[in-house]
Amino acid sequence: MLTRRAFLAAAGAAAALGYGRRAAAADPARYGEQPLKLGTDRDGILFIPRGYKEGVPVPLVLMLHGAGGTGRGVGYTFEIADDLGVIVLAPDSRDEATWDMLLHGYGEDVEFIGAALKDTYARCTVDRKRMAIAGHSDGASYALSLGIGTGETFGHIMAFSPGVMQPAEVHGKPRIFISHGLSDPVMPIDVTSRPFVTRLKRLGYDVTYREYEGRHGVPPAVVREGFTWFLTNP
């Protein structure tokens, strides 16, 4: 079972597994894309916006890739993040197929994400009161499921075309943005986002829901809408 305490302790567990680095050894922040340098075959990307100034807290989005992808695959968010002044942390899933919860349950990906967050805090100044977890496709499923269980860490969730909602438990009450294409053949809207939104609203979550003409891909305009929603709904 995933608990908030377990998630917050994940960085320490990951360090014991060789993922972590001492804060003093973390690479300093610089503008643009940079590797996490926490993994070997699979690692991830940290994106720092152009306007970043050391010591000034900046919002962060933990952005999760889809099945078979890597953190580099969410590069379509970097221009938006640059425009809006947001740090993007994009780790690779440990298994090249997808995220752990969709394969066998929460485990090594939670540990790696914890290590990546700890390392990011050491590299740059993150506004920990303005953090979102987000993703597309399998990444959206993972963001939605993990985010509901870690709502005291991530105050916002952005799920672009999710297919699964399986939180291990519930903590906090994060605001939620869900978007989905009306003609999605991979994760049909009638058995995914529509019932998810109905259930979440029934449970008292503040949900912003956006349907659009399209298939499984997420249009840049919808991604920007999600990021803007995050920044303007504290």
C-alpha positions as CSV (number, residue, x, y, z in Angstrom):
1,M,0.0,0.0,0.0
2,L,1.2,3.5,-0.8
3,T,1.0,6.0,2.0
4,R,1.9,9.6,2.1
5,R,4.6,8.8,4.7
6,A,5.9,6.1,2.4
7,F,6.0,8.5,-0.6
8,L,7.8,11.2,1.4
9,A,10.3,8.6,2.6
10,A,10.8,7.3,-0.9
11,A,13.8,9.5,-1.6
12,G,15.6,8.0,1.3
13,A,14.7,4.5,0.2
14,A,15.9,5.3,-3.4
15,A,19.2,6.6,-2.1
16,A,19.8,3.3,-0.4
17,L,19.1,1.7,-3.8
18,G,21.7,3.9,-5.4
19,Y,19.4,6.4,-7.1
20,G,20.0,9.3,-4.8
21,R,22.9,11.8,-4.6
22,R,24.0,14.0,-1.8
23,A,22.4,17.5,-2.0
24,A,25.8,19.1,-2.1
25,A,26.7,17.0,-5.1
26,A,23.6,17.9,-7.2
27,D,24.3,19.8,-10.4
28,P,23.3,23.5,-10.1
29,A,20.3,24.7,-12.0
30,R,20.8,26.1,-15.5
31,Y,18.3,27.2,-18.1
32,G,16.8,24.5,-20.4
33,E,16.9,20.7,-20.4
34,Q,19.4,18.7,-18.3
35,P,19.6,15.0,-17.4
36,L,18.8,13.9,-13.9
37,K,21.9,11.7,-13.7
38,L,20.1,9.4,-11.3
39,G,19.7,6.4,-13.4
40,T,21.8,4.4,-16.0
41,D,19.8,3.0,-18.8
42,R,16.7,5.0,-17.8
43,D,17.0,8.4,-16.2
44,G,14.9,11.5,-17.0
45,I,14.9,15.3,-17.7
46,L,14.8,18.4,-15.6
47,F,13.6,21.5,-17.5
48,I,14.4,25.0,-16.0
49,P,12.5,28.0,-17.4
50,R,14.4,31.0,-18.8
51,G,13.3,33.4,-16.1
52,Y,14.4,31.2,-13.2
53,K,16.4,33.1,-10.5
54,E,18.2,31.2,-7.7
55,G,16.5,31.6,-4.4
56,V,13.1,32.6,-5.9
57,P,10.5,29.8,-5.4
58,V,9.1,28.5,-8.7
59,P,6.1,26.2,-9.3
60,L,6.9,22.6,-10.4
61,V,5.1,20.1,-12.6
62,L,6.1,16.4,-12.3
63,M,5.3,15.4,-15.9
64,L,4.9,11.6,-16.6
65,H,5.3,10.1,-20.1
66,G,3.1,7.6,-21.8
67,A,3.6,3.8,-22.3
68,G,7.0,2.9,-23.9
69,G,8.3,6.4,-23.5
70,T,10.8,8.4,-21.5
71,G,10.9,11.8,-19.9
72,R,12.2,13.3,-23.2
73,G,8.8,12.4,-24.7
74,V,7.1,15.2,-22.7
75,G,9.3,17.8,-24.4
76,Y,6.1,19.3,-25.8
77,T,5.5,20.9,-22.4
78,F,8.8,22.7,-22.2
79,E,7.9,25.7,-24.4
80,I,4.8,26.2,-22.4
81,A,6.7,25.8,-19.1
82,D,9.2,28.4,-20.3
83,D,6.5,30.9,-21.2
84,L,4.7,30.4,-17.9
85,G,7.8,30.1,-15.6
86,V,7.4,26.5,-14.5
87,I,10.0,23.9,-13.7
88,V,9.2,20.5,-15.3
89,L,10.6,17.3,-13.8
90,A,10.2,14.4,-16.2
91,P,11.5,11.1,-14.9
92,D,11.7,7.8,-16.9
93,S,9.6,4.9,-15.6
94,R,11.9,2.1,-14.4
95,D,10.4,-0.4,-16.8
96,E,10.5,0.6,-20.4
97,A,7.0,-0.7,-20.9
98,T,5.2,1.7,-18.5
99,W,4.8,2.7,-14.9
100,D,4.9,0.2,-12.0
101,M,1.3,0.6,-10.8
102,L,0.1,-0.4,-14.3
103,L,2.3,-3.5,-14.3
104,H,2.3,-4.9,-10.7
105,G,1.6,-2.2,-8.2
106,Y,3.5,0.8,-6.7
107,G,7.1,0.3,-6.0
108,E,10.3,1.2,-7.8
109,D,8.8,4.2,-9.7
110,V,7.6,5.8,-6.5
111,E,11.1,5.4,-5.1
112,F,12.7,6.9,-8.2
113,I,10.3,9.8,-8.3
114,G,11.0,10.5,-4.6
115,A,14.8,10.6,-5.4
116,A,14.2,12.8,-8.4
117,L,12.2,15.3,-6.3
118,K,14.8,15.3,-3.6
119,D,17.5,16.0,-6.2
120,T,15.5,18.8,-7.8
121,Y,15.0,20.5,-4.5
122,A,18.8,20.5,-4.1
123,R,19.4,21.9,-7.5
124,C,16.8,24.7,-7.6
125,T,14.3,26.6,-5.5
126,V,10.9,24.9,-5.8
127,D,7.7,26.4,-4.4
128,R,6.5,23.4,-2.6
129,K,3.1,24.9,-2.1
130,R,2.6,25.0,-5.9
131,M,3.4,21.5,-7.2
132,A,1.4,19.5,-9.7
133,I,1.6,15.9,-10.9
134,A,0.6,15.5,-14.6
135,G,0.9,13.1,-17.5
136,H,-0.5,11.9,-20.8
137,S,-2.0,8.4,-21.5
138,D,-0.4,5.9,-19.1
139,G,1.3,8.9,-17.5
140,A,-2.1,10.5,-16.9
141,S,-3.3,7.3,-15.3
142,Y,-0.3,7.2,-13.0
143,A,-0.6,11.0,-12.2
144,L,-4.3,10.6,-11.4
145,S,-3.8,7.5,-9.3
146,L,-0.7,8.6,-7.5
147,G,-1.8,12.2,-7.1
148,I,-5.0,11.3,-5.3
149,G,-2.8,9.4,-2.8
150,T,-0.3,12.2,-2.4
151,G,-2.6,15.3,-2.4
152,E,-0.8,16.9,0.5
153,T,2.4,17.0,-1.7
154,F,0.8,17.7,-5.0
155,G,-2.0,20.2,-4.7
156,H,-2.9,19.8,-8.4
157,I,-3.3,16.9,-10.8
158,M,-3.4,17.2,-14.6
159,A,-4.5,14.1,-16.4
160,F,-4.4,14.3,-20.2
161,S,-6.4,11.2,-21.6
162,P,-6.2,8.9,-18.6
163,G,-7.2,5.2,-18.9
164,V,-7.0,4.1,-15.3
165,M,-7.8,5.6,-11.9
166,Q,-6.5,3.3,-9.1
167,P,-5.3,5.2,-6.1
168,A,-3.9,3.0,-3.3
169,E,-5.4,5.4,-0.7
170,V,-6.5,9.1,-0.4
171,H,-4.6,12.0,1.1
172,G,-5.5,15.7,0.8
173,K,-7.9,17.1,-1.7
174,P,-6.0,18.1,-4.8
175,R,-7.7,20.1,-7.6
176,I,-8.0,18.0,-10.7
177,F,-7.8,18.9,-14.4
178,I,-8.8,16.1,-16.8
179,S,-9.0,16.3,-20.6
180,H,-9.9,13.7,-23.2
181,G,-10.4,13.5,-27.0
182,L,-13.9,12.6,-28.1
183,S,-12.7,10.0,-30.6
184,D,-9.9,8.4,-28.6
185,P,-9.7,4.8,-29.8
186,V,-7.0,3.8,-27.2
187,M,-8.7,4.9,-24.1
188,P,-12.4,5.4,-25.0
189,I,-13.8,8.4,-23.2
190,D,-17.1,6.7,-22.2
191,V,-15.2,4.1,-20.0
192,T,-12.5,6.4,-18.8
193,S,-12.6,10.1,-18.2
194,R,-16.4,10.6,-18.2
195,P,-17.0,8.0,-15.3
196,F,-13.8,9.2,-13.6
197,V,-15.1,12.8,-13.5
198,T,-18.5,11.7,-12.3
199,R,-17.0,9.7,-9.5
200,L,-14.5,12.4,-8.4
201,K,-17.1,15.1,-8.3
202,R,-19.4,12.8,-6.2
203,L,-16.5,12.4,-3.8
204,G,-16.1,16.2,-3.4
205,Y,-13.1,16.9,-5.6
206,D,-12.8,20.2,-7.5
207,V,-12.6,18.9,-11.1
208,T,-12.1,20.9,-14.3
209,Y,-13.0,18.8,-17.2
210,R,-12.2,19.5,-20.9
211,E,-13.4,17.4,-23.9
212,Y,-12.1,18.2,-27.3
213,E,-12.4,17.0,-30.9
214,G,-9.5,14.6,-31.4
215,R,-8.1,11.1,-30.8
216,H,-5.5,10.0,-28.2
217,G,-3.0,12.7,-28.7
218,V,-3.3,15.9,-26.6
219,P,-3.3,19.2,-28.5
220,P,-0.8,21.9,-27.4
221,A,-3.6,24.3,-26.7
222,V,-5.1,21.8,-24.2
223,V,-1.7,21.3,-22.5
224,R,-1.3,25.1,-22.1
225,E,-4.9,25.3,-20.8
226,G,-4.0,22.7,-18.1
227,F,-0.7,24.5,-17.1
228,T,-2.5,27.9,-17.0
229,W,-5.3,26.3,-14.9
230,F,-2.6,25.0,-12.4
231,L,-1.1,28.5,-12.0
232,T,-4.4,30.4,-11.7
233,N,-6.2,28.0,-9.3
234,P,-4.2,28.0,-6.0
